[in-house]
């Protein structure tokens, strides 16, 4: 059927069209069926929606993504032909049944995903099947290789080094410190990162606060050759495009299936020609990896998968019981990182972890005492100079400093309701709060922590501050924080027997007799309970 195009300014996230119900009936087409859309210049598969009023008979409503892909104009007519579901739908059903997929089936599945042949509903079924039933190492390796095959790749003429931190730990912005340290040491580290999936913001979201993160493969290669390092969004380079299509489905679900996570990370590394890879695996009850034992198992999978892909992998199991550093959110994390590059030793946990991970990479390159060397590069100012060089090369703020980054216009301080010691700082709760404040789209949204686990807390002391770019989102984030209570303060005595209810509740505690000045310090990280 030949239909007149009508542009619909709607981004559906997939190649979608709307048919008038009568036209659809004439072609024996129902909602979510597929049609071949063809002009003299292009041809793609579209997912059908039907309507009585949105389009007239003889018209076809074209969503923004489909319109741009086919390079249409308002005078065009398009041939619409019913087509069958892709083979991948049956392959997804096979994985839903918990069965092992062949190399050919995985290749077909990733081809169809890369070609946008699957609907969001079918992609959701794939992600859910993977989350529940998983894949073995052979399947994961095939998944990784297929994701690389259907995208762009970059070849360098010298060894390529890289870093990856497993998501799920808010505030874990070590990439922005490690990359300039390694690049300043003379090694090539063309780092690409993803956007947020289960976290408050991904490294790519943070980078866009102060510089461009989207480049073609040729542009990224040129920047890396010039500066030794990049901090770019992998999805903008069309490397492993299936991964970025899948991530858009994972994000609203808030899940990142184990084999897809492995393939997502390793496909981007393989596509950028990585030879040596250091991986940070945070472990904690509210991270993606819950226990040290699980972390070691995960690390071994990375090492074995790396062997199948000719990538030398080393992993570090790191502490993940609370947010990393003191900042969660694009702008606040940017400020924290730049202050460290400018010479601050605070927060020490961020400095220590960044130098440890950079040191691993330097030692993989044959340098001795890698951590010590990394710290020297950081403290000398060479890493900050290299950071500024990379930022300028990526079209960012010239001569960037921490005071050039702006926080959200609106803020709310949250104070302690009682004396004690901080016993809980919930990763998940803080992620939800920062998202409610507008992250990652609103760069100014975020949280700055004033207390960390084990530190003494006095009633009325500042625990954390929430920032937002709008009053409405700030109000929503504050309400959520009161509901979730991301920080919990307790005394040293957890319970009393007989029951506390049998005793005098008004009886003074030890806190009432202590010299409060002894509990304070210029550096909040010194306020720790031994």
N, C-alpha and C positions, 0 to 999 in steps of 0.2 A: 504493500500500500504506500502511495506517495502522499506525504503529509507536509503541511506548512509548519515551519519551526516557530516557536514562541519562547523567548528567553524568560526563565524564572530565576530571579535573584535570590536563590536559596542554595546553600552549600550542604548537600546531603551526606557528604563523606564517601559517596560511591557514585558510579556512573548510572544515574537514575533519570527516568523520563516519566511524564504523565500522559496517559491516553484518555480520550473521552470514552466513557463506558460503552457507547454504541459501537465505536470503532474497534474497541477491544473485543467485543462480542463477535463482531464480523470476522475478526482474525482468530477467534477462539483462544483469546489470551485472558488470563486472570492476573490479579495482583501478585507480585514477586516472580512472575514468569520473566523470561528473557527474550529480547528481540535484538536482531542485527540492525544497527543503524548505519546507513551507507550514503555517502555523497560521492561526487567525482573525485574528491581529494582524500577522504578518510573513511574508515570503517571500524566500529567498535561494538561491543556487546553492552546493552543497557538493561537495567533492572526496572520492571514496569510497576507503576502505580496507576490506579484508575480514578476518574472523577467524573461527576455529572456536570460540574459547573466551571472548574478551573480552566479547562480548554474546550473549545467548540469542536464539533465534528469536522474532520479534515485538518485538525491542528495536532501538534505534539508539543507538550511542555518540556523544555530542556533545562535541567538544572545547571548551575554555574560550572561545576566541574566538567560535565559532559560537553557543555557549550565551548569551554576553553580548549578541551582536548581535541575537539573536532574542528576548531577554528571557524565557527559558524558566523553568519551575519543574518540580519533580520529578513532578508529577501530569499534566503535559501529554502529549498524543499529537500526532504530527506526520505529515502526509501526505508520502510520499516518491514522487517520480515521475522516471523516467529522462529525461534531456535531452541534447541534442547538444552537441558542442564549440563554443565561440564562434568566430565568423568570424576572430578575431584569430590563431588558431593558423595559419591559412593565410597571413595577412599576415606573421607571424614567419618562416615558411618562405621567403616571397618575399625578405625581407631576408637570410636565411641564404644565399640564392643570389646575393646581391650586387646585387639589383635596387632601383631607386628606388621609394619608396612615394608614393602620391598623398596629397593633403591629406585626402581622405575616409578613406583607409586608416589614416592616422596618427590621425585623430579617433576612429575605431572602436577602434583599439588602446588608446589612452589611456582611452577610456570603459570598456573591459573591465578594464583594470588597476585603474582607480579603483573599479570595482564588485566587485573581488576575484574576477573570473570566471576568472582564469588561475591554474593551479597553480604552485608554486615551480619545478617542472621546466620549465614553459613560459616562466616569467619568466627563468630561467637561460639558456634558449635565446635569448631576446630580447637579454639583456645581452651574451651571447657573440657573437651576430650583429652587434651594434652595435660591439663591441670590434674585430672583425675587418674588417667591411665599411664601417663608418661611415655618415654621412649628409652630403648637401650642405647648403648654407646655407639653401635654401628648405625642405628637409625639417626642418632643425633649428628654423627659425622656426615652422613648423606644429606641431612637437612642443612647443615652448615655449607657444604660444598654447593648444593643447589641454589642456596640464597646468594652465594658469591657469583655463580654462573650467570644469573639473570640480573646483573647489575654492572656498574663500572668498577674498574680496578686501577690502581696506581702502581707503577714500578719505579723503584729508586735504584741507583747504582752503588749504594753502600748500605751497611746494616741498618735496619730500622728497629727502634725500641719503642715500647709503649707501656702504658699503665691502665688498669681498669679497677674501679672500686665497685663492688656489688652494691646495688641500690638497697634502700630500706632503712638506712641510717641517716636521719635528718642532720643537716649541717656538715656532712662529710665532704667538704669542698677542697680536698687536698690536691686534686688535679691542677688547680690554678697556681699551686706552689711547686708541685713536682715538675711540671712541664718546663717552666723557665729555669729551674735548677739543672735539669738534665740537658736542656738546650745550651745553657751557659757553659756546661762542661764539654761541649763540642759534639754531642751525640745527636742523631736525628730522631725526633719524636713528633711525628705528624698526628697528634691526638684528635680523634673524633669521638663525640659523645652523643648520648640520646637525650630526649626530653623526658619529663617526669612520667613515670608509670604508676608506681605505688608511693613515691616520695612527694614532698611538698614542691620540689623543683629539681629538674635535672641539670647537669652541668651546662648543657646547651642553652637552657633557659636563663641561667645565671650569666653566661657569657654575653648574651644579648643585651644585658644592662649597659654595657660599655663598649661593645664592638659588634661588627657583623659576624654572624656565625654560619652563614649559608654561602657555599662556594661550589663551583664545578670541580671535577676531579683535576683538571688542568690548573685551575686557579689555586687549589689547595697545594698541589705539587710545587708550584712556583713559590708560594709563601714559605713552605717548608724548606726548600732549597736555599732561600734567602736568609731565613732566621733560625733554622734548625728545628723550629717547633711551631705547632698550630694548636688552636683550641676551637674546633669547629663542630657544627652539627652534622652527624653522619647522614641524616635523612636528606639533607640538601644536596648531597653529592651523587645521589642515585646509586650508592653502594648498597647492595643487598636490599633493594626497594621493598621486597616482600616483608622485611622486618618492620619497616615503618608503617606499612599498611596494617600489620598485626598489632603493633603498639597502640594504634588509634582505637582498636577494639579492647585491648587490655586495660587501657586507662580508666574508662568508666566502671569496669568490673573490679579494678584495683587488684588484679592478680597478674602474676608473671610466671607461667608454668616453667618448671625446672629445665626440661630439655630446650624449650624455646629461649630461655635465658642464656643457656650455654651457647646455643647456635647464634643468637643475636650478638653476643659479645664476640665470639670467635669469627663470625662471618665478616664483621666490620674490620677486624684485625687482619684477616687474610686478604681482604680487598685492598687494604693500604700497604700490603707487602711487609707486614710485621714479622721480624725474625725472633725477637726476644720480648717477652711479655711478663710484667709483674702484676699480680692480681691481689687486691686487698679484699679480704672476706671478713666483714664485721660479724660478730657472733653475739647474740643476745636474745632474750625471750620475745622481744618485739622487733626483731630484724628478720630478713628473709631466711637467714640461717640461724636456728635456735640454739644449738649446742656446739661445743668445741668438736665433739665426735662427728657431728653432721658436717661441720666446717672442714674437717680433715678429709672426709669422704668426698665432699664437693671439690676440694683442692686436688685430690687424686684424679677426679674425673676431668678437670681442666688439664692436668698434666698429660693424661692419656689421650685426650682429644687433641691436645697440641701436637703430640707425636704423630697422629694421623694426618695432621695438617702441616707438618714441618715447621712448627713454631715451638721454640724453647720457652716453657712456662715455669715460673716460680710463684708460689702463693704465700701470703702472710695472713695468719688468723689473728684478727684484731678485736679489741674490746668494743662491744656495742650495746651495753646495758642502758645507755642514755645518749641523748643527742651529742654529736661531736662538736667541740668548740662551744661557742656561746650564741651563735646566730643561725636562724632557720628562715630561709626566704631569699629571693634573688638579690636584692640590694643590700640587705644586712650581711649576707654571706660575702658579697663582693667587698664591702668595707672591711670586714674582718680579715680577709685574705690579703688585701692590699696593705693593711697596717702591718701584717707580719712581714710582707716583702719589703716594706719601708724600714723595718728594723725592730719591730715589737717582738718580745718573747712571749706575748700573751694572746690567746690562751696557749699555755705550754703544751697541752695535749695535742693541739693541731700542729704546732711546730715540730714536736717529737715525731709524730706519725708521718708527716710530710717528708722529713729528713730520712726516716727509716725506709720509706718506700722508694724515695729517690736513690738512697744508698744501695738498695737491692739492684736497681737498674744499672748504676755505675759499676757495681761488682760483676754483673752479668757481662759488662763490656771489658772486664779485665782489670778494673781499677781496684786498688787495695783500700781498706778502711772506708768503704763507700759512705756510710752514715756520717762519719767525721768530715769527709770531703764535701758531702752535700750541705752540712751545716756551715762549713767555711764559705761555700759559694753563696749561701743565703745571707750570712752575716756580713759578707764583704760588700753587699749591694749589687753584685753581678747578676743575681737572679732577678732583682727588681728592674735593673736596666734591660735585661733580656725580655721581661714581661712587657715593659713599655714598648720595646721594639716590635714584639709580636702584635700587641694591641694596635699600634699604628699601621702595621702591615695588613691587618685585617680591617682597616677602615674605621678604627675606633677612636676614642678620645685621645688626642695628642698629649704627650707628657702626663699621662693619667696619674692621679694621686687619690688617696682615700677621701679627701674632702670634696672631690668633684662628683661623688655619688650621693644621690638624694634618697632619703628614706620616705616612707609614706607620709602624707600630709597629716593624717589623723592617727592618734595613738591613745592607748589606755594602759595604765600601770596596774599590775595585779600584786597585792600585798599578802604577806603571811597572816593567817588568822590565829596562830598560836605559836608558842615557843617549841623548840625541839631541834631535831636534825633531819635533813632532807633524805628521805628513805626511798622516794620514787620520783623519776622524771620520765614520763611515758613518751616513747618515740611515736607511737601511733596517735596518741591524743594530740601531740604538738603538730603532727602532719595534718590532721583534720582541722585544727584551729587555723594554721597558716593557709590552708586551702580555702577555708571559709573567709579569710581575710582578702582573698583574691589571687593568691599565688597559683600557678606561675605566670598567668597572663598579666597581672598587675605587679610590676617589678618592685614597687614600694611596699608590698605586703610582706609581713614577716614577724618574727618574734626574736627578741634579744633576752637571753637568760642571765639572771644575776646570781643564781645559785646553782651548784652542781651537787651530785650525790655525796652524802657524808658531811656536808658543811653545816655548821651551826646556823640556826635561823631564830631570830627574835620576832615576836609578834609585832606586826606593823612594818616589818622589813620588806623591801621590794624583791619579789621573786622573779618576775619577768614583765616585759613590756610588749604589747601587741601593736603592730603598725598596719595601716591600710591606706589605700588611695581614695577611699570613699567612706563617708560616715555610715552608710547603710551596711557595708561589708564589715566595718569595724564592730558595729553593734552585734552583727550576727556572730562574729568570731568571739567576742567577749561573752555572749550568752552561751556559746558552745563550751568555752573554757570553764565557765561556772558549772556546767553540766558534767563535763568530763573530768574536771579536777586533775590536770596533768601532773601536778606536783603534790606529793604527800609528805607531811611533816609528822614525825613521831618523836617521843622521848626515848631515852635509853631503856627505860623499863617498859616493856610491851604490854604486860598484864600484871594483875595482882590477885592473890588468892588469900582469903576469901574474896568474892567478887567485889570489884571497885564500887559497885552500887551500894554495898553495905557500909562503906566508909564515908567519912566526911568529905564531900566533893569540894568544899571551900578551903580545905587544908592547904597551906602554901607548899609549893614544890621546891626542889633544889634550885630551880631557875630563879626564884624570887630572892634567893640569898647570894647568888653569884655576882661577881664584878663583870658587868656586861662589856666593859672596855677590853677585857682580856680575850673576848671572843671575836674581836674585830681585827681587821688587817687591811693595809692598803691594797693588797692583792687578794681578791676574793678566793683565788685558788688555794691560798694558805689557810683558809678557814675550814679545815677538814678535821673530822673526828678520827683520832688514831685508833 
